[in-house]
Amino acid sequence: MFKNICLAATVFFFAATVSSAPAPVAPLASGDEAIVVTHHTLQLASGKLAYDAYAGRLPLRHEESGQVLARVFFVAYRVPAAPGAPPRPVTVIWNGGPSTSSLLLHTEMFGPRRLEGNHFVDNPETLLATSDLVFYDPVGSGFSRPEKPEDAQQFYGVLGDFAATAEFIRAYSARFGTARQPLFIAGESYGTWRASGVAGKLISMGLPLRGVVLISGGIPGAQMPDAFSDAMAVPARTATAFAQHRLDAALMRDRTQTLAEATAWSEHVYQPALADRAALTDAQRETIATALARYTGIDAALVDRQALVMSNRHYRQAAATPARPLNTFDMRVVGDAPDAPGKDAAIGNYLRTDLAYPTDLAYTGLETGYMPDPGPARRGNGERWEYNHVTVTPEMLKRAQEGGGPPGSLPWLQTAMRQDPQLRVFVAAGRYDSLNACAGNAAIVAGMDTGLAQRFRTRCYDGGHMMYRDAAARLQLARDVRSFVAGD
């Protein structure tokens, strides 16, 4: 074993100091795979930044037997430390799904190279300027695979996912010696659930966590009633109707004033009415329905006078057509927003050529691999996902299916913050995202006790679920996350 460790250190040193061909980091234990290291420079406004890219798969092992249960693909970017400089932060980043790869945040937001159309360019807004980065692909996504088919299902559920992610972070820290680097985690969409659940696990494992970044997933575990969630959906729909010129003339004069008015109505009139619907008279129901239609730009006849709410799906159809509803991720768009031709090939080429990761595995979610024909259609990980942290009721499931988000989040993050008084949280949302609510995030934090609320930072951006697809929003999000990680 000592011989293997010495060999690994020698190869690692060679890889970090020679800037020609990629070199592997030698395996440390039986069953490990080599990690490929390549060397790059990035042009920033402040000058050139040299960095090393690591691509490979780390094994997830059974704690007692050491048996490999899965191999997790990651791409890490590290800036060699200057002599005497304090340790750089390291941020572990993933997307949602609940089981999709980290490609969106990797290639469109935080990575050192950004995908524009079907080609890559230097990304001057990269978080690498402030923090080392690790992009994590959960088991069943990207090149990550369970070791045996019978091991797969344990990774396709809330609790197994939390455990696997925390173990990956522990294994990465042990392999690459990052224990002294301030640790941050960042997740998008369902990835905010993963970040919230993993935060407490890391703390219990003795891995200090300095910050959590939640993007387009709200604040899991806030335990707000349905009336709150339904009411807080209104400002996003008002903003959407304003962008599409579907509001009446009085509301189209000033967006800031209109959004403030709609938010105040949602909080102080609409939410209390929904919380006590049974007590409303017919006249009060008519008044609420008319106001709801006015603030969301739809026909008042489409508002059910008994429920007085519109589900996510119903609203997006009512504001456009059932055949071509408003886009789930960006309600300014009608129908689907197609990707640029050649995008998938560009990403595959980046991973295999620029990062020199030599594999013939299909990158799940991007490429299609071998499948027996004839044979059963492959079930997506989302179809197999188990919400095994709570008992999911039919009502919870129905709301989720109508676009209300995954069922039954618990206060994992708030518990972790009480365990570690230094833990801070950054929350980002897009104004036109049908799955999130800028106003809701702000209201949730405002309702917390001061000790927690002062450690939250919430921001709203003029964009959708992937707000970084709007250039101005991407620039602001980059500045805000850099500031958060830097502790400003």
C-alpha angles and dihedrals in degrees: 000000000000089000091053092050092050091050091050092051091051094051091044091054091050092049093050097050106038116074101194123078122008116265130202125239103231120245115263100204141019110289096022121130125223118259116226117225124198130177127229146164128220128201112229130173087256093051138272120337119202116208142166123230121211121196125179148091126281119204121240106215137197104254097229104033099031088225113158110245099174143350117231122205119218140168116211129187118201132181113214109249118249114234110273094004119135116256113278118238117255120215122198110206135192141161128227135244089131082264111018132126125263094248098118097055090035100052103024106036126008108019123098091246120050128204112235111182103313101337138065126244133178110279109222090185094057118139087225087086087071107020142023109250136220118187110202126203111198119228110286095029131089110345092332114117140172110248092233130019090239090058095056104086095059088068096049100076139069098260097040090047092053091049094047093048094049090048091051090053091049092048093047091050091049094047097046102030099240098145093113093051116095105252126225130173127202131190137177127213109331083006087077087066089051091049092049094049095042093051093070093043092054091051092050089049091056095251106134112225119203102184149000125212116204115193123186095339105090120224108312116219096026088132095214120167121250090253089062094048093046092049095046091055090069101076091055090051090048090053090049093050090048091052090050094044092240098131125094119268095262092056093045095063100080124011096198093052092044094051091048090050093048092047093050091049091049093051102038105029112017100042095050089048092052091047090058104028094146091064096054120109121225090256092052091049090052091050092050093047092049093049092046090053091047094052094045100041099239136123110277089221089070093063113096106232092211101047095030089197136094119214118230091257094045093050094049090051094044092051091052125359134304089242094050109021125179112285114270094224100038116021092196086074124074113217125345124340106223121220121242114272111259095023095121093049091050092054093047090050091049093053097043100034112023093037091032094222104163110211139130092201114121113247100237112231091024107045135030118231135191117317125172112251119238094030143113118296113258113259113228118238090246090059090053095042117127120208089205098157094082140012104269111219124207089249092054091047093049092051091049092050090053091057100272096129131252116327129259111001115190130211095263094140096045089052090051091050090054090050091051115034091192096060113114131192133209117198122195129183137171118237094224098044112121090203097056142044124216090192090048093055092051092047093049092053092045089057095052125098112269094252091063101030094059090058093056124086116191126191134181122206133196095247144075134264088305092042090171089075086077107075096219092047091048092053092049094045090050092052093046096049092045089052092048094050091045089054095241 
